Amino acid sequence: MTTATGHAVCTDPAILNQWYAVAAIPEISVAQVHRTRLLDSSVAYSVTADGECLAWRTAPNDATVTVDASSQLDWLPTRTAFGYLWMSVGEPPPDVFEVQESAEPDRRTLNAATIGIAVSAPRAIENFLDMAHFPYVHPHMLGEEPHTEVADYTTELRNGELWAVDCRFYQPKAAVSSTEGVMAEYLYRVPSPYCAMLYKSSPGDAERMDVIGIFVHPISEEFVRANLFLCLLDDVSSDTTIRRFQQTIFSQDKPILENQYPKRLPLDPRAETPIRADKMAIAYRRWLTDLGVTYGVIPA
């Protein structure tokens, strides 16, 4: 089934019935209507003067709908979490997944960037989960030669979420506040198919971890807006410096992602040659298969 504009309509319950971060709340102009697409559906959203977040379906290319035309609007569920407006075009769970660290008062929580990428959402998530590319795509920051080996780690399912634990990788500059290279410790978490988190050792506190998330807003099967969420233990760096560091990393990933072929993620394990470093990628693809996902992927 396709829309009037020729785009495929998402019919996967596992994808439709999720929350998606469509905008960082501080970046939304108050009392204005903002238009976008979500899973190929035309939608709009607005934040009222008293802070209420609204979202609704619209007709494609309909620029006449305003937030005041309540009798004509097909309202969509919304939530606010971690500084973002989340919405769904299906029947999502009552709340967005939890990130407990975001409630800790000594953390810096901000949106580092929202970047459009001509790739499928699963490709963007898989790239975020991949440590093996660090030395080659992010040299002198997240990796460097000859430190290219990905140490063995474990993948597991926890309460319906995909995790990778006991991850370690040498990084010459693991964070903007780093002063020397470290063997960074990582945990990866995929709480929903198009959102992923990493927890990594923090230069600001040896006993706690920084949190970085990628919340993918799928415009269509092959184009996304990726929101980069930060929840850091850093009382030294400015917001501008933190954002610039993360945007540099993101800008290095973008051309790699956009030049991948096919843009949709193949779920057949024989489609792309796996290696040991791809353990999390293999687990992610198997998880999507088990969920019955067909949107943004090439099913096995």
MOMO-V565447 format. One record per residue. N is the residue number from 1. SS is DSSP state (hx for helix, st for strand, lp for the rest). PHI is phi as a letter, one per 30 degrees, with the letter a starting at -180 (999 if undefined). Layout:
n: <N & N>
ss: <SS & SS>
phi: <PHI & PHI>
This chain:
n: <1 & 2 & 3 & 4 & 5 & 6 & 7 & 8 & 9 & 10 & 11 & 12 & 13 & 14 & 15 & 16 & 17 & 18 & 19 & 20 & 21 & 22 & 23 & 24 & 25 & 26 & 27 & 28 & 29 & 30 & 31 & 32 & 33 & 34 & 35 & 36 & 37 & 38 & 39 & 40 & 41 & 42 & 43 & 44 & 45 & 46 & 47 & 48 & 49 & 50 & 51 & 52 & 53 & 54 & 55 & 56 & 57 & 58 & 59 & 60 & 61 & 62 & 63 & 64 & 65 & 66 & 67 & 68 & 69 & 70 & 71 & 72 & 73 & 74 & 75 & 76 & 77 & 78 & 79 & 80 & 81 & 82 & 83 & 84 & 85 & 86 & 87 & 88 & 89 & 90 & 91 & 92 & 93 & 94 & 95 & 96 & 97 & 98 & 99 & 100 & 101 & 102 & 103 & 104 & 105 & 106 & 107 & 108 & 109 & 110 & 111 & 112 & 113 & 114 & 115 & 116 & 117 & 118 & 119 & 120 & 121 & 122 & 123 & 124 & 125 & 126 & 127 & 128 & 129 & 130 & 131 & 132 & 133 & 134 & 135 & 136 & 137 & 138 & 139 & 140 & 141 & 142 & 143 & 144 & 145 & 146 & 147 & 148 & 149 & 150 & 151 & 152 & 153 & 154 & 155 & 156 & 157 & 158 & 159 & 160 & 161 & 162 & 163 & 164 & 165 & 166 & 167 & 168 & 169 & 170 & 171 & 172 & 173 & 174 & 175 & 176 & 177 & 178 & 179 & 180 & 181 & 182 & 183 & 184 & 185 & 186 & 187 & 188 & 189 & 190 & 191 & 192 & 193 & 194 & 195 & 196 & 197 & 198 & 199 & 200 & 201 & 202 & 203 & 204 & 205 & 206 & 207 & 208 & 209 & 210 & 211 & 212 & 213 & 214 & 215 & 216 & 217 & 218 & 219 & 220 & 221 & 222 & 223 & 224 & 225 & 226 & 227 & 228 & 229 & 230 & 231 & 232 & 233 & 234 & 235 & 236 & 237 & 238 & 239 & 240 & 241 & 242 & 243 & 244 & 245 & 246 & 247 & 248 & 249 & 250 & 251 & 252 & 253 & 254 & 255 & 256 & 257 & 258 & 259 & 260 & 261 & 262 & 263 & 264 & 265 & 266 & 267 & 268 & 269 & 270 & 271 & 272 & 273 & 274 & 275 & 276 & 277 & 278 & 279 & 280 & 281 & 282 & 283 & 284 & 285 & 286 & 287 & 288 & 289 & 290 & 291 & 292 & 293 & 294 & 295 & 296 & 297 & 298 & 299 & 300>
ss: <lp & st & lp & lp & lp & lp & lp & st & lp & lp & lp & lp & hx & hx & hx & hx & lp & lp & lp & st & st & st & st & st & hx & hx & hx & lp & lp & lp & lp & lp & lp & st & st & st & st & st & lp & lp & st & st & st & st & st & st & st & lp & lp & lp & lp & lp & st & st & st & st & st & lp & lp & lp & lp & lp & lp & lp & lp & lp & lp & lp & lp & hx & hx & hx & lp & st & st & lp & lp & st & st & st & st & lp & lp & st & st & st & st & lp & lp & lp & lp & lp & lp & lp & lp & lp & lp & lp & lp & hx & hx & hx & hx & lp & lp & lp & lp & st & st & st & st & st & st & st & st & st & st & lp & lp & lp & hx & hx & hx & hx & hx & hx & hx & hx & lp & lp & lp & lp & lp & hx & hx & hx & hx & lp & st & lp & lp & lp & st & st & lp & lp & st & lp & lp & lp & lp & lp & lp & st & st & st & st & st & lp & lp & st & st & st & st & st & st & st & st & st & st & st & lp & lp & lp & lp & lp & lp & lp & lp & lp & lp & st & st & st & st & st & st & st & st & st & st & st & lp & lp & st & st & st & st & st & st & st & st & lp & lp & st & st & st & st & st & st & st & st & st & st & st & st & st & st & st & st & lp & lp & st & st & st & st & st & st & st & st & st & st & lp & lp & lp & lp & lp & lp & hx & hx & hx & hx & hx & hx & hx & hx & hx & hx & hx & hx & hx & hx & hx & hx & hx & hx & hx & hx & lp & lp & lp & lp & lp & lp & st & st & lp & lp & lp & lp & lp & lp & lp & lp & lp & hx & hx & hx & hx & hx & hx & hx & hx & hx & hx & hx & hx & hx & hx & hx & hx & lp & lp & lp & lp & lp & st & st & lp & lp>
phi: <999 & b & d & d & c & j & d & d & c & d & b & d & e & d & c & e & c & b & d & b & d & c & a & d & e & d & c & c & d & d & i & c & d & c & c & a & b & b & h & i & c & d & b & b & b & a & c & d & d & c & j & d & c & b & b & a & d & b & d & e & i & d & c & c & d & b & d & d & d & d & d & c & c & c & d & c & d & b & b & c & a & h & i & b & c & c & b & b & c & b & c & d & d & e & b & d & e & d & b & e & d & d & c & d & d & c & c & c & c & a & c & d & a & b & b & d & b & d & a & d & d & d & d & d & d & e & d & d & d & c & d & d & d & e & d & c & c & b & d & i & b & d & a & a & d & c & d & c & d & c & d & d & b & b & c & a & c & b & h & i & c & c & b & b & b & i & d & b & a & d & b & d & b & d & a & d & d & d & c & a & d & b & d & d & c & b & b & c & b & c & d & b & e & c & b & b & b & b & c & b & e & c & d & d & a & d & c & b & b & d & b & b & b & c & c & d & c & d & d & b & d & b & b & b & c & c & c & c & c & b & b & c & c & b & c & c & d & d & e & d & d & d & d & d & d & d & d & d & d & d & d & d & d & e & d & d & d & d & c & d & b & d & d & d & d & d & c & d & d & d & d & b & d & d & b & e & d & c & e & d & d & d & d & d & d & d & d & d & d & d & d & i & d & b & d & i & b & c & e & d>
